Amino acid sequence: MTPDEQHTPPVAFLDSQEITTTECRRCGTEVSGVNGRYACGICGWANHWSEGHNELPTADQDVDADRAAGPAMEKAAGRKK
């Protein structure tokens, strides 16, 4: 984060999060997730990211995008550090 970026207080971020529960589509285990995005710890099933209840941030809005991408992804995207 750069000095001129606005820091979102943790409480404000959590206000938009909702813990949701459903049945795993593969094995039937009850699974919980955040905003309709699930992953089953028993069989490994995960629903598609687009099935969530809200939109995900764009890459420009994701403050961790560069750290998560790593050197291989940056090279593939044509970015240099």
Backbone as CSV, one residue per row, in Angstrom:
resi,resn,N_x,N_y,N_z,CA_x,CA_y,CA_z,C_x,C_y,C_z
1,MET,0.848,-1.172,0.000,0.000,0.000,0.000,0.891,1.232,0.000
2,THR,0.565,2.181,-0.807,1.332,3.421,-0.872,0.722,4.437,0.093
3,PRO,1.492,5.458,0.476,0.984,6.445,1.439,-0.280,7.170,0.990
4,ASP,-0.494,7.323,-0.311,-1.673,8.061,-0.764,-2.919,7.190,-0.937
5,GLU,-2.815,5.879,-0.699,-3.976,4.996,-0.785,-4.770,5.053,0.518
6,GLN,-6.078,4.982,0.399,-6.931,4.962,1.576,-6.927,3.567,2.187
7,HIS,-6.738,3.494,3.485,-6.787,2.216,4.195,-8.226,1.957,4.614
8,THR,-8.749,0.780,4.285,-10.096,0.417,4.698,-10.019,-0.199,6.083
9,PRO,-10.700,0.382,7.064,-10.680,-0.217,8.399,-11.233,-1.636,8.343
10,PRO,-10.664,-2.570,9.106,-11.117,-3.964,9.067,-12.613,-4.121,9.306
11,VAL,-13.183,-3.342,10.184,-14.606,-3.466,10.482,-15.445,-3.147,9.249
12,ALA,-15.075,-2.144,8.482,-15.818,-1.789,7.272,-15.774,-2.931,6.266
13,PHE,-14.630,-3.584,6.134,-14.506,-4.722,5.226,-15.416,-5.858,5.671
14,LEU,-15.444,-6.152,6.960,-16.237,-7.264,7.471,-17.733,-7.022,7.332
15,ASP,-18.157,-5.770,7.284,-19.582,-5.472,7.120,-20.139,-6.058,5.832
16,SER,-19.314,-6.199,4.809,-19.788,-6.716,3.527,-19.648,-8.235,3.411
17,GLN,-19.168,-8.889,4.464,-18.962,-10.335,4.432,-20.115,-11.053,5.125
18,GLU,-20.570,-12.145,4.529,-21.640,-12.940,5.118,-21.226,-14.406,5.078
19,ILE,-21.276,-15.082,6.228,-20.988,-16.515,6.259,-22.245,-17.236,5.804
20,THR,-22.101,-18.064,4.772,-23.226,-18.790,4.200,-22.942,-20.289,4.268
21,THR,-23.988,-21.091,4.233,-23.853,-22.541,4.356,-24.670,-23.224,3.271
22,THR,-24.135,-24.335,2.755,-24.836,-25.122,1.746,-24.372,-26.568,1.854
23,GLU,-24.900,-27.407,0.991,-24.496,-28.809,0.928,-23.506,-28.992,-0.215
24,CYS,-22.421,-29.715,0.050,-21.435,-29.998,-0.990,-22.120,-30.741,-2.131
25,ARG,-21.890,-30.291,-3.340,-22.528,-30.905,-4.512,-21.927,-32.256,-4.864
26,ARG,-20.750,-32.558,-4.321,-20.110,-33.828,-4.639,-20.396,-34.894,-3.583
27,CYS,-20.198,-34.566,-2.284,-20.305,-35.606,-1.252,-21.425,-35.377,-0.250
28,GLY,-22.085,-34.219,-0.297,-23.216,-33.958,0.578,-22.875,-33.382,1.942
29,THR,-21.611,-33.193,2.246,-21.202,-32.610,3.521,-21.689,-31.166,3.607
30,GLU,-22.102,-30.736,4.798,-22.472,-29.334,4.973,-21.203,-28.495,4.974
31,VAL,-21.150,-27.492,4.109,-19.980,-26.621,4.016,-20.408,-25.170,4.220
32,SER,-19.522,-24.398,4.819,-19.752,-22.969,5.005,-18.739,-22.202,4.183
33,GLY,-19.121,-21.026,3.776,-18.231,-20.187,2.986,-18.534,-18.726,3.240
34,VAL,-17.908,-17.873,2.483,-18.119,-16.438,2.610,-18.785,-15.932,1.334
35,ASN,-19.920,-15.292,1.501,-20.658,-14.696,0.380,-20.954,-15.689,-0.745
36,GLY,-21.305,-16.922,-0.381,-21.715,-17.905,-1.384,-20.592,-18.595,-2.120
37,ARG,-19.368,-18.463,-1.639,-18.228,-19.163,-2.252,-17.796,-20.261,-1.286
38,TYR,-17.767,-21.491,-1.793,-17.558,-22.643,-0.925,-16.420,-23.528,-1.404
39,ALA,-15.823,-24.249,-0.458,-14.847,-25.294,-0.753,-15.032,-26.375,0.302
40,CYS,-15.141,-27.625,-0.126,-15.349,-28.749,0.785,-14.004,-29.321,1.225
41,GLY,-13.798,-29.388,2.522,-12.565,-29.946,3.069,-12.540,-31.458,3.048
42,ILE,-13.666,-32.105,2.782,-13.731,-33.566,2.754,-13.342,-34.104,1.380
43,CYS,-13.982,-33.620,0.331,-13.742,-34.183,-1.006,-12.997,-33.244,-1.959
44,GLY,-12.829,-31.972,-1.573,-12.085,-31.038,-2.411,-12.919,-30.239,-3.395
45,TRP,-14.239,-30.467,-3.417,-15.101,-29.713,-4.323,-15.078,-28.234,-3.968
46,ALA,-15.140,-27.374,-4.969,-15.295,-25.929,-4.766,-16.220,-25.404,-5.853
47,ASN,-17.125,-24.507,-5.477,-17.978,-23.931,-6.511,-17.209,-22.863,-7.273
48,HIS,-17.681,-22.560,-8.465,-17.024,-21.578,-9.328,-17.120,-20.198,-8.686
49,TRP,-16.079,-19.399,-8.823,-16.037,-18.070,-8.205,-17.210,-17.192,-8.608
50,SER,-17.737,-17.395,-9.811,-18.824,-16.544,-10.300,-20.161,-16.838,-9.624
51,GLU,-20.245,-17.923,-8.865,-21.487,-18.278,-8.191,-21.673,-17.541,-6.864
52,GLY,-20.714,-16.741,-6.474,-20.816,-16.006,-5.212,-21.932,-14.975,-5.239
53,HIS,-22.240,-14.447,-4.058,-23.344,-13.505,-3.912,-22.981,-12.069,-4.249
54,ASN,-21.697,-11.786,-4.421,-21.294,-10.420,-4.768,-20.134,-10.475,-5.748
55,GLU,-19.797,-9.332,-6.322,-18.702,-9.272,-7.291,-17.366,-9.261,-6.568
56,LEU,-16.389,-9.923,-7.149,-15.039,-9.889,-6.613,-14.346,-8.625,-7.098
57,PRO,-13.339,-8.164,-6.350,-12.628,-6.964,-6.797,-11.859,-7.231,-8.084
58,THR,-11.657,-6.188,-8.862,-10.836,-6.311,-10.063,-9.375,-6.395,-9.645
59,ALA,-8.507,-6.733,-10.565,-7.079,-6.806,-10.259,-6.558,-5.453,-9.794
60,ASP,-7.072,-4.369,-10.356,-6.644,-3.031,-9.943,-7.069,-2.707,-8.515
61,GLN,-8.161,-3.300,-8.060,-8.654,-3.055,-6.707,-8.016,-3.984,-5.683
62,ASP,-7.390,-5.060,-6.126,-6.807,-6.061,-5.233,-5.422,-5.608,-4.782
63,VAL,-5.316,-5.215,-3.519,-4.039,-4.698,-3.011,-2.972,-5.782,-2.920
64,ASP,-3.363,-7.058,-2.917,-2.407,-8.160,-2.828,-2.096,-8.784,-4.181
65,ALA,-2.608,-8.247,-5.265,-2.467,-8.873,-6.581,-1.013,-9.110,-6.968
66,ASP,-0.154,-8.135,-6.804,1.245,-8.305,-7.193,1.961,-9.325,-6.326
67,ARG,1.666,-9.334,-5.031,2.318,-10.306,-4.146,1.831,-11.716,-4.430
68,ALA,0.556,-11.880,-4.724,-0.002,-13.206,-4.967,0.437,-13.763,-6.312
69,ALA,0.647,-12.893,-7.274,0.982,-13.337,-8.626,2.360,-13.979,-8.690
70,GLY,3.329,-13.410,-8.035,4.677,-13.952,-8.067,5.368,-13.668,-9.385
71,PRO,6.652,-13.981,-9.470,7.444,-13.674,-10.666,6.939,-14.346,-11.942
72,ALA,6.488,-15.599,-11.860,6.039,-16.310,-13.062,4.818,-15.630,-13.676
73,MET,3.862,-15.230,-12.849,2.660,-14.575,-13.352,2.986,-13.187,-13.891
74,GLU,3.893,-12.486,-13.236,4.277,-11.160,-13.715,4.945,-11.254,-15.079
75,LYS,5.791,-12.270,-15.260,6.463,-12.464,-16.543,5.432,-12.766,-17.630
76,ALA,4.453,-13.632,-17.313,3.423,-13.994,-18.285,2.567,-12.784,-18.659
77,ALA,2.369,-11.885,-17.702,1.553,-10.700,-17.957,2.363,-9.566,-18.568
78,GLY,3.674,-9.767,-18.707,4.523,-8.742,-19.300,4.922,-7.645,-18.339
79,ARG,4.744,-7.897,-17.029,5.115,-6.887,-16.033,6.521,-7.145,-15.540
80,LYS,7.212,-6.092,-15.217,8.552,-6.206,-14.654,8.595,-5.444,-13.353
81,LYS,9.372,-5.953,-12.428,9.533,-5.269,-11.139,10.640,-4.286,-11.219
